[in-house]
Amino acid sequence: MTSFIGAEAALASFLLALSTLFSIVNPVGGAIIFAQVTGENSHAERVELARRIGFYAALVMLAALWAGAPILNFFGVSLAALRIAGGLVVGASAWALLTAPEAREARKQAEAVREPARNLAEIAFFPLTLPFTTGPGTIAVAIALGSNRPPAGPDLVGFFLGVSLAALAIALMVRIAYGSADRVVSLIGPIRARVLGRLSAFLLLCVGTQITLNGIVDVLGPLLAARP
């Protein structure tokens, strides 16, 4: 029975984190910009960049999921406050994506080409992984997801297993999408990618609202229960 509960928590956490991280990372939209900013590189170099970016993106997301909330708790930020703030950040990011996705993509493209050309190992992490692929928005979303963890027990193990697998799945999507960026551009095109981005942004807005509500319940629940 305990293992079943843990597996159920892992599946629920995986689906939540997968949809949320996909919305903010947007591997398809990123691949279109990646194809533009690496147009002077050979196909083999783009594949190598995609491999490195996928690896670095996994590290960034896993670190934020696992260590982001405990670090903030160490500095005296309560779990409820972290959930409320994290949900608001997620919601604000989603609203920006929903209302002005073109401005966000233009900013990401500018960040990706801001640095002068260097060797692949250097540009793979900065700026193509951070901040282009997994920037402050992704880190904030991952911390918010990590703050939504359940109490200690089988559900907690299932939670971290689910969100970790989701982060690895997103990193794999990034590697595949970036590695075949030319094909993604020809199949999807910028217009369809923008439509997909808006749909993902609305889902992300719902997730941010739910995380904020969980934090509010954490604050108000004990107060309401203590009333005579």
TAHUDA-V982841 format. One record per backbone hydrogen bond with DSSP energy under -1.0 kcal/mol. NH is the residue of the N-H (numbers start at 1). CO is the residue of the C=O. If there is no record, write none. Layout:
# TAHUDA-V982841
nh=NH co=CO
nh=NH co=CO
This chain:
# TAHUDA-V982841
nh=5 co=1
nh=6 co=2
nh=7 co=3
nh=8 co=4
nh=9 co=5
nh=10 co=6
nh=11 co=7
nh=12 co=8
nh=13 co=9
nh=14 co=10
nh=15 co=11
nh=16 co=12
nh=17 co=13
nh=18 co=14
nh=19 co=15
nh=20 co=16
nh=21 co=17
nh=22 co=18
nh=23 co=19
nh=24 co=20
nh=25 co=21
nh=26 co=22
nh=30 co=26
nh=31 co=27
nh=32 co=28
nh=33 co=29
nh=34 co=30
nh=35 co=31
nh=36 co=32
nh=37 co=33
nh=38 co=34
nh=39 co=36
nh=41 co=38
nh=46 co=42
nh=47 co=43
nh=48 co=44
nh=49 co=45
nh=50 co=46
nh=51 co=47
nh=52 co=48
nh=53 co=49
nh=54 co=50
nh=55 co=51
nh=56 co=52
nh=57 co=53
nh=58 co=54
nh=59 co=55
nh=60 co=56
nh=61 co=57
nh=62 co=58
nh=63 co=59
nh=64 co=60
nh=65 co=61
nh=66 co=62
nh=67 co=63
nh=71 co=67
nh=72 co=68
nh=73 co=69
nh=74 co=70
nh=75 co=71
nh=76 co=73
nh=77 co=72
nh=82 co=78
nh=83 co=79
nh=84 co=80
nh=85 co=81
nh=86 co=82
nh=87 co=83
nh=88 co=84
nh=89 co=85
nh=90 co=86
nh=91 co=87
nh=92 co=88
nh=93 co=89
nh=94 co=90
nh=95 co=91
nh=96 co=92
nh=97 co=93
nh=98 co=94
nh=99 co=95
nh=100 co=96
nh=104 co=100
nh=105 co=101
nh=106 co=102
nh=107 co=103
nh=108 co=104
nh=109 co=105
nh=110 co=106
nh=111 co=107
nh=112 co=108
nh=113 co=109
nh=123 co=119
nh=124 co=120
nh=126 co=122
nh=128 co=123
nh=130 co=125
nh=132 co=127
nh=134 co=129
nh=139 co=135
nh=140 co=136
nh=141 co=137
nh=142 co=138
nh=143 co=139
nh=144 co=140
nh=145 co=141
nh=146 co=142
nh=147 co=143
nh=148 co=145
nh=149 co=146
nh=157 co=153
nh=158 co=154
nh=159 co=155
nh=160 co=156
nh=161 co=157
nh=162 co=158
nh=163 co=159
nh=164 co=160
nh=165 co=161
nh=166 co=162
nh=167 co=163
nh=168 co=164
nh=169 co=165
nh=170 co=166
nh=171 co=167
nh=172 co=168
nh=173 co=169
nh=174 co=170
nh=175 co=171
nh=176 co=172
nh=177 co=173
nh=178 co=174
nh=179 co=175
nh=180 co=176
nh=181 co=178
nh=184 co=180
nh=185 co=181
nh=186 co=182
nh=187 co=183
nh=188 co=184
nh=193 co=189
nh=194 co=190
nh=195 co=191
nh=196 co=192
nh=197 co=193
nh=198 co=194
nh=199 co=195
nh=200 co=196
nh=201 co=197
nh=202 co=198
nh=203 co=199
nh=204 co=200
nh=205 co=201
nh=206 co=202
nh=207 co=203
nh=208 co=204
nh=209 co=205
nh=210 co=206
nh=211 co=207
nh=212 co=208
nh=213 co=209
nh=214 co=210
nh=215 co=211
nh=216 co=212
nh=217 co=213
nh=218 co=214
nh=219 co=215
nh=220 co=216
nh=221 co=217
nh=224 co=220
nh=225 co=221
nh=226 co=222
